Amino acid sequence: MGAELGKYKSCVSARSTDKEILKRAQDGGIVSSLFAFALDEGIIDGAIVAATKEFAHKHPEKAMMDNSNMEFHEPWRPIPVVVTTKADLLAAAGTKYNISPNMNLLKEATRSFGLDKVGIVGTPCQMQAVRKGQLYPIGLRDVGASIALAVGIFCMENFPYQSILQLVEDHAAMKMEAVKKMEIGKGKFWVYGKRGQVVQLPLK
């Protein structure tokens, strides 16, 4: 396992015990639990996470986006947002199967949002960029010192947006804006519609 995961101190399998988080979480809710705990304990003032168009439309100030341009953003394409409460954290929870440009909000989190202690979640390459930004803060002056919690997640289930669009609309015969949730497990891609429909597609 070391060759696949790289260097690590320990490896555990875990699941959140917070029922509220489990209702919203994609799988075990560990990332949401870590950030919720960090917010409650004052370890961070806010976190940069990936949200959907629906969340950003309701809270454009958290995404630093103009609401008038929101209609042009594709459904389920991730939008990085800054959350400062558990309620907002849970509203933005759930896996989006494309890369979210969370690094784009690092400066804004400390300047426009005025956060002294920032949390950020991202894929391994993004976490590498965060650490390099802390070591060599070119263009990130004073930002690196504000990063109080960085959580890396696996990137094995990330796809180009057009691939997701094709799976959902062409093969599952469902519009992206009608999707409530997507998940991948045991070689299958599951699409859950807002009206209760469920479509299962093989990935192999």
matplotlib code that plots the C-alpha trace (Angstrom):
import matplotlib.pyplot as plt

x = [0.0, 2.9, 3.7, 0.2, -0.3, 3.2, 4.5, 2.1, 2.2, -0.9, -3.8, -7.4, -10.9, -13.4, -16.9, -18.5, -20.7, -22.6, -26.1, -26.6, -23.3, -24.1, -27.4, -25.5, -22.2, -21.2, -19.7, -18.4, -18.5, -14.9, -13.9, -17.1, -16.5, -12.9, -13.9, -17.0, -14.8, -12.2, -14.8, -16.4, -13.0, -11.7, -8.9, -10.1, -12.3, -13.6, -12.9, -12.5, -14.7, -16.3, -20.0, -22.5, -24.2, -27.3, -25.3, -23.3, -26.5, -28.0, -24.7, -22.8, -20.8, -19.3, -18.1, -17.0, -19.2, -21.6, -25.1, -26.0, -23.4, -24.5, -26.9, -24.0, -22.3, -22.9, -24.9, -22.6, -19.4, -17.7, -17.5, -15.0, -16.7, -15.7, -17.9, -17.7, -20.6, -21.5, -24.8, -23.0, -20.4, -23.2, -25.1, -22.0, -21.1, -21.0, -18.6, -18.4, -16.6, -14.6, -11.7, -12.7, -10.2, -10.2, -6.7, -8.2, -9.9, -6.9, -6.0, -9.7, -10.2, -7.6, -8.3, -11.9, -13.3, -10.7, -10.0, -6.9, -7.1, -8.1, -9.0, -8.8, -9.7, -8.4, -6.8, -3.2, -1.8, -3.7, -2.3, 1.2, 0.6, -0.6, 2.6, 4.8, 3.0, 3.8, 7.5, 7.9, 5.2, 5.6, 2.3, 1.0, 2.6, 1.1, -1.4, 0.7, 0.9, -2.9, -3.5, -4.4, -5.8, -5.3, -7.2, -6.2, -8.7, -8.1, -8.4, -9.1, -12.8, -12.3, -13.4, -13.5, -16.9, -17.8, -17.4, -19.8, -22.2, -22.1, -22.7, -25.6, -27.4, -26.6, -26.5, -28.6, -31.1, -31.2, -30.6, -27.7, -29.9, -32.3, -29.6, -29.7, -26.6, -24.0, -21.8, -19.3, -19.0, -18.0, -17.4, -20.7, -21.8, -25.1, -27.2, -30.0, -32.7, -34.5, -37.8, -36.6, -35.4, -32.2, -30.0, -27.1, -24.4, -21.4, -18.0, -16.1]
y = [0.0, 2.4, 2.6, 3.7, 6.1, 7.5, 8.3, 8.2, 7.8, 5.7, 4.5, 4.1, 3.6, 5.9, 7.1, 10.2, 9.7, 13.0, 12.1, 15.5, 15.2, 11.6, 12.8, 15.2, 13.5, 11.6, 8.6, 8.5, 12.3, 12.5, 15.6, 17.4, 16.3, 17.5, 21.0, 21.1, 20.3, 22.8, 25.5, 24.7, 24.6, 27.8, 26.0, 27.7, 30.8, 29.4, 26.8, 26.7, 23.9, 22.9, 23.7, 23.5, 26.2, 26.0, 26.9, 29.6, 31.1, 31.4, 32.7, 34.5, 36.5, 33.2, 32.4, 35.9, 35.6, 38.0, 36.5, 37.8, 35.5, 32.4, 31.3, 30.6, 28.2, 24.5, 22.5, 20.2, 22.0, 22.7, 26.3, 27.0, 28.9, 30.1, 28.7, 29.9, 27.9, 24.3, 24.9, 26.3, 23.5, 20.9, 22.7, 22.5, 18.9, 16.0, 14.9, 16.6, 14.4, 17.2, 19.2, 22.4, 25.3, 25.9, 27.5, 30.4, 31.6, 31.4, 35.1, 36.2, 34.1, 36.1, 39.5, 39.9, 37.5, 38.6, 35.1, 34.7, 30.8, 29.2, 25.6, 24.1, 20.8, 19.6, 16.8, 15.7, 18.0, 20.9, 20.1, 20.0, 23.4, 24.6, 23.4, 24.8, 28.1, 28.1, 27.3, 29.7, 32.3, 34.1, 35.9, 34.4, 36.8, 36.3, 33.8, 30.6, 31.5, 31.7, 28.1, 26.3, 23.1, 21.4, 18.2, 16.2, 13.8, 11.1, 12.1, 8.6, 9.6, 12.8, 13.2, 15.9, 17.8, 16.7, 13.1, 13.5, 15.4, 12.5, 9.9, 11.7, 13.1, 10.6, 7.3, 8.0, 10.1, 12.8, 16.5, 17.7, 20.3, 17.4, 15.5, 15.3, 13.2, 11.2, 8.4, 5.8, 2.3, -1.2, -0.2, 1.5, 5.1, 6.0, 9.0, 10.0, 12.4, 15.1, 13.3, 10.0, 8.3, 6.2, 5.1, 2.7, 2.6, 0.3, 2.1, -0.8]
z = [0.0, 0.6, -3.1, -3.9, -1.0, -0.6, 2.9, 5.8, 9.6, 10.0, 7.9, 9.3, 8.0, 9.7, 9.5, 11.1, 14.2, 13.5, 12.1, 10.6, 8.7, 7.6, 6.1, 3.8, 3.3, 0.2, 2.0, 5.6, 6.2, 7.6, 5.7, 6.8, 10.4, 10.4, 9.2, 11.5, 14.5, 13.4, 13.1, 16.5, 18.2, 16.6, 14.8, 11.6, 10.9, 7.7, 5.0, 1.2, -0.1, -3.4, -3.9, -6.7, -8.8, -6.5, -3.4, -5.1, -6.5, -3.0, -1.6, -4.4, -1.8, -0.5, -4.0, -5.0, -8.1, -9.8, -9.5, -13.0, -14.5, -12.5, -15.2, -17.5, -15.0, -15.8, -13.2, -11.1, -12.2, -8.8, -7.6, -4.8, -1.9, 1.6, 4.4, 8.0, 9.6, 10.0, 8.2, 5.1, 5.3, 5.2, 2.4, 0.2, 1.2, -1.2, -3.9, -7.3, -9.7, -11.3, -10.0, -8.2, -8.4, -4.6, -4.7, -6.5, -3.3, -1.0, -1.3, -1.1, 2.0, 3.9, 2.3, 1.2, 3.9, 6.5, 7.8, 9.9, 10.1, 6.8, 6.1, 2.6, 1.0, -2.3, -4.4, -3.8, -6.6, -5.0, -1.5, -3.1, -4.5, -1.0, 0.6, -2.1, -1.7, 2.0, 1.3, -1.6, -1.1, -4.5, -5.0, -1.8, 0.7, 4.2, 2.8, 3.6, 7.3, 7.4, 6.3, 9.5, 8.1, 4.7, 4.0, 0.9, -0.8, -3.4, -7.0, -8.5, -9.2, -11.0, -14.6, -17.2, -16.9, -20.5, -19.5, -16.6, -18.8, -21.3, -18.7, -17.1, -20.1, -22.9, -20.9, -17.8, -19.9, -17.1, -17.3, -15.1, -13.4, -12.4, -10.6, -6.8, -6.2, -8.0, -6.6, -7.7, -6.2, -7.2, -10.8, -11.2, -11.6, -9.8, -10.6, -8.3, -9.6, -7.6, -8.4, -6.9, -10.0, -9.8, -12.7, -12.5, -15.2, -15.5, -15.7, -17.1]

ax = plt.figure().add_subplot(projection="3d")
ax.plot(x, y, z, "-o")
ax.set_aspect("equal")
plt.show()
